[in-house]
Amino acid sequence: MIEGSAVLFFAASTAAAAAAPDSALVTEYGQPLSSLWLAATAWGSLAVGRPFTLGIARSQVPEHLWRSPLFLRVNRHITAVWAAAFTLSGAGGALLRHYRPEAGTARTVLTVASFVLPIVFTVRYPEIARARRAGAGEKAAD
């Protein structure tokens, strides 16, 4: 899903750059627009019930886990975190670009944080979810 979405975005971006190379949409708002496109892709993947993280996650776990409720729930949560981060990065970047065009450092910090925090969550959350599930199973057995 993410690959197809990226192809569409880059095709549209290329067309926009060819049609109006000096447009602020192309020269000033490319990064925020790409983040908002990723946000729309991530939110859309959740809306259709196929979190975009499934493709990557499936390459890292045995096939017999792909349909487990925990695996699917973890991927919905991870995708939601990425979707929120992309949304904040895109909207925040656009607002900073519009109202504080000189705030390049703030835009950079926003962009980095919008990737680092979801990466940390993506790495840590599956183990946290498994531990919670194991804890809930132990309590239910008591």
C-alpha positions as CSV (number, residue, x, y, z in Angstrom):
1,M,0.0,0.0,0.0
2,I,2.7,2.5,1.0
3,E,4.6,1.8,-2.3
4,G,1.6,2.5,-4.5
5,S,0.8,5.6,-2.5
6,A,4.4,6.8,-2.9
7,V,4.2,6.3,-6.7
8,L,1.0,8.4,-6.9
9,F,2.5,11.1,-4.7
10,F,5.7,11.4,-6.7
11,A,3.9,11.3,-10.0
12,A,1.6,14.2,-8.8
13,S,4.6,16.1,-7.4
14,T,6.5,15.7,-10.7
15,A,3.5,16.9,-12.7
16,A,3.1,19.9,-10.4
17,A,6.8,20.7,-10.6
18,A,6.7,20.5,-14.4
19,A,3.6,22.6,-14.6
20,A,4.6,25.3,-12.2
21,P,8.2,25.0,-11.1
22,D,8.2,28.2,-9.2
23,S,5.0,27.5,-7.3
24,A,5.3,27.7,-3.5
25,L,3.5,24.4,-3.4
26,V,6.6,22.9,-5.1
27,T,9.4,25.0,-3.6
28,E,8.2,25.6,0.0
29,Y,5.6,23.0,0.9
30,G,6.9,19.8,-0.5
31,Q,8.0,18.3,2.8
32,P,4.7,19.1,4.6
33,L,2.7,17.8,1.7
34,S,4.6,14.6,1.6
35,S,4.0,14.1,5.3
36,L,0.3,14.8,4.9
37,W,0.1,12.4,2.0
38,L,1.7,9.7,4.2
39,A,-0.8,10.6,6.9
40,A,-3.7,10.1,4.5
41,T,-2.2,6.8,3.4
42,A,-1.8,5.6,6.9
43,W,-5.3,6.7,8.1
44,G,-6.8,5.3,4.9
45,S,-5.0,1.9,5.5
46,L,-6.6,1.8,8.9
47,A,-10.0,2.8,7.5
48,V,-10.0,-0.1,5.1
49,G,-8.7,-2.5,7.8
50,R,-5.3,-3.1,6.3
51,P,-2.7,-1.2,8.4
52,F,0.2,-0.2,6.2
53,T,2.6,-1.7,8.7
54,L,1.4,-5.2,8.0
55,G,3.7,-5.8,5.1
56,I,6.8,-4.9,7.1
57,A,5.7,-6.8,10.2
58,R,4.9,-9.9,8.2
59,S,8.5,-10.1,7.0
60,Q,9.6,-10.2,10.7
61,V,7.2,-12.8,12.2
62,P,6.3,-16.4,11.3
63,E,3.3,-16.8,9.0
64,H,1.2,-18.6,11.5
65,L,1.0,-15.3,13.6
66,W,-0.2,-13.1,10.7
67,R,-3.9,-13.5,11.5
68,S,-3.6,-13.5,15.3
69,P,-5.7,-10.9,17.0
70,L,-2.6,-9.6,18.9
71,F,-0.6,-9.2,15.8
72,L,-3.3,-7.3,14.0
73,R,-4.1,-5.1,17.1
74,V,-0.4,-4.2,17.5
75,N,-0.2,-3.3,13.8
76,R,-3.3,-1.1,14.1
77,H,-1.8,0.7,17.1
78,I,1.6,1.2,15.4
79,T,0.0,2.4,12.2
80,A,-2.2,4.9,14.2
81,V,1.0,6.3,15.9
82,W,2.7,6.7,12.5
83,A,-0.5,8.3,11.1
84,A,-0.6,10.8,13.9
85,A,3.1,11.6,13.6
86,F,2.7,12.1,9.8
87,T,-0.3,14.4,10.4
88,L,1.6,16.4,13.1
89,S,4.7,16.7,10.9
90,G,2.8,17.8,7.8
91,A,0.4,20.2,9.5
92,G,3.1,21.6,11.8
93,G,5.6,21.9,9.0
94,A,3.0,23.7,6.8
95,L,2.1,26.1,9.7
96,L,5.7,26.8,10.5
97,R,6.5,27.4,6.8
98,H,3.6,29.8,6.5
99,Y,3.8,31.7,9.8
100,R,7.5,31.4,10.6
101,P,9.3,30.8,7.3
102,E,12.7,31.5,9.0
103,A,12.1,28.7,11.6
104,G,14.1,26.1,9.7
105,T,15.5,24.6,12.9
106,A,12.0,24.2,14.3
107,R,10.8,22.4,11.2
108,T,13.9,20.1,11.3
109,V,13.3,19.3,14.9
110,L,9.6,18.6,14.2
111,T,10.5,16.4,11.2
112,V,13.1,14.4,13.2
113,A,10.8,14.0,16.2
114,S,8.0,12.9,13.9
115,F,10.1,10.0,12.8
116,V,12.2,9.1,15.8
117,L,9.3,8.8,18.3
118,P,7.2,6.5,16.1
119,I,10.3,4.4,15.4
120,V,10.9,4.0,19.1
121,F,7.2,3.1,19.6
122,T,7.4,0.6,16.7
123,V,10.4,-1.1,18.2
124,R,9.1,-1.3,21.7
125,Y,5.4,-1.7,21.5
126,P,5.1,-5.3,20.2
127,E,7.0,-6.5,23.3
128,I,5.0,-4.4,25.6
129,A,1.7,-5.8,24.1
130,R,3.0,-9.3,24.4
131,A,3.9,-8.8,28.0
132,R,0.5,-7.2,28.8
133,R,-1.2,-10.2,27.1
134,A,0.9,-12.7,29.1
135,G,0.2,-10.8,32.3
136,A,-3.6,-10.7,31.6
137,G,-3.4,-14.5,30.8
138,E,-1.7,-15.2,34.1
139,K,-4.3,-13.2,36.0
140,A,-7.1,-14.9,34.3
141,A,-5.6,-18.3,35.2
142,D,-5.5,-17.4,38.9
